[in-house]
Amino acid sequence: MSTRHPRDAVVRQPVEVRRGANGWYTDTQEDLLALERPVALVYNGISHAVMMASPVDLEDFALGFSLSEGILANITECYDLEICEAPQGHTVHLTIASQRMAELKQRRRSLTGRTGCGLCGTEALKQAIRPIPSVVAPSLSDAAIQRSLQELVSHQPLQAATGASHGAAWCDTQGRLLRLREDIGRHNALDKLIGALAREAVPLEEGFALVTSRASYEMVHKCASAGIGALVAVSAATALAVEQAQASGLLLAGFARPGRHLIYHRPITTALAHG
């Protein structure tokens, strides 16, 4: 299925505009609102998850989610993918390798009937933070991070139209923005980017991910699971995100704004130039 244009993720809506300076008055105009639709992910005929997402780039989303959540180890384990649209939302049907499906069923069974009380929740708590794979961080300059920020704004059509979406971009080590995916959800946007990179077989050692959100545990884990070695976020990192970056060897930067960014973790083997 081809990628749908970002205009498919917006709807026109009349809104009441309230303005005030020397007294308040009302005006009416049309505004563009971001669509938020249920997207069901179905593996080998079994529904696994329903996510609220922007209804564009759903092939990338399904593949990226499958990879970042460890359902698939690589894209070749997905044999077929079909997207069905209905008035209630979208359903993505994936046909995956039998071994991966068996592992997914086992994971689902292990979560059935768990509670959050007393000792019976101990095993579930351990499962909350999954082991994170090791990655190789690229050499990244301050100038590259700043260049990626400069290019970010002009590559977010859904955000420009609605002001209600996150972006996840792939940039080369010079900071040139090469790909971007958008969604109402920050995790979804990153999953869409991961799916796009996997489908195009992009060499992940030659760039970094830039996200328009905070760097949470999930964002770091998704990057590491996909083989991405560096993540730059426009907002702050959480303590657990920094711990996970240290555990995986991922270069983590945050609070990236024009003229300023923070380096939360840089592997000692990775150069960070000021030029």
Disulfide bonds with the S-S distance in Angstrom:
none
